[in-house]
Amino acid sequence: MEPHFPQYLPDASATREEMKTLQRRVAEAASFADEFTFDPTRIGSGVDGPQSTLGPGGRDRTGPDAPVVAGIDQAFLDDAAVSAVVCLQGGEVVERAHAVSPLSIPYVPGLLSFREGGPIVDALAELETDPDLLFFDGSGRIHYRQAGLATHMGVVFDRPSVGIAKSLLCGRPRESVDGRPEGWRTPILADSDVDAPDGRVIGYAVQSRQYASSRKINPLYVSPGHRVSAGTAADLVVRCCDGYKLPEPTRLADAYADEVKAEYLEDA
């Protein structure tokens, strides 16, 4: 899988201001509307949740022409990233690929794609499968400049993409997210920290799983990366969770990244 728009590739050697300028260009190039050729109701377990925008029904999610979803996640060594990609079609793993790439800059909030983007490009280059949809462990439009990791990589590859974060980088939930039941969601609205009109919906807090006991699970923060709307992004994540907090593509990519990291450490 090769970059479609290499002019947007993140450069880890750029200055902070150059990085921010590129992110603004990426946000201008991104589309936060549904622009894909696959049937979204064929993805995942088929469970949309009570606030789904996808509508009822949908064709069989299995078969050789079912959409392929790639989950991307990373594990870290002292000075390198293990980038893992797991492709699922009809709920079955059809390919796994990875790359171990050097890291040249530390983590800086809001500039994650410049630390992890290059290693992710390396891992996607190892893929033989051509995925229809990319799931990233990181933010998309929920970002100071509306250009988080999922948006940046989505634009680079011009592929529908979704960001799934475990914490909220910026913006504000329309309602409190504390102790919500499974299936609940609320919009994340732009605030003064976001380069967008105040109150614009930039993603959703999604309660993908919840315990019945007093112990509580925090929501996921789901946002469109590229060529997907905020509502559809949330629907797609819910459809792929399959009883877990995380959607299967990124949950399996996380496990695969840890597996590769363990093998790498054993051989070191």
Secondary structure as UniProt FT lines:
FT   HELIX           6..8
FT   TURN            12..13
FT   HELIX           16..29
FT   HELIX           40..42
FT   TURN            44..45
FT   TURN            50..51
FT   TURN            64..65
FT   STRAND          68..76
FT   STRAND          80..89
FT   TURN            90..91
FT   STRAND          92..102
FT   TURN            109..110
FT   HELIX           112..124
FT   TURN            125..126
FT   STRAND          133..137
FT   TURN            144..145
FT   HELIX           149..157
FT   STRAND          161..165
FT   STRAND          172..173
FT   TURN            178..179
FT   TURN            182..183
FT   STRAND          185..189
FT   TURN            192..193
FT   TURN            198..199
FT   STRAND          201..206
FT   STRAND          220..226
FT   HELIX           230..240
FT   TURN            242..243
FT   HELIX           248..267
//
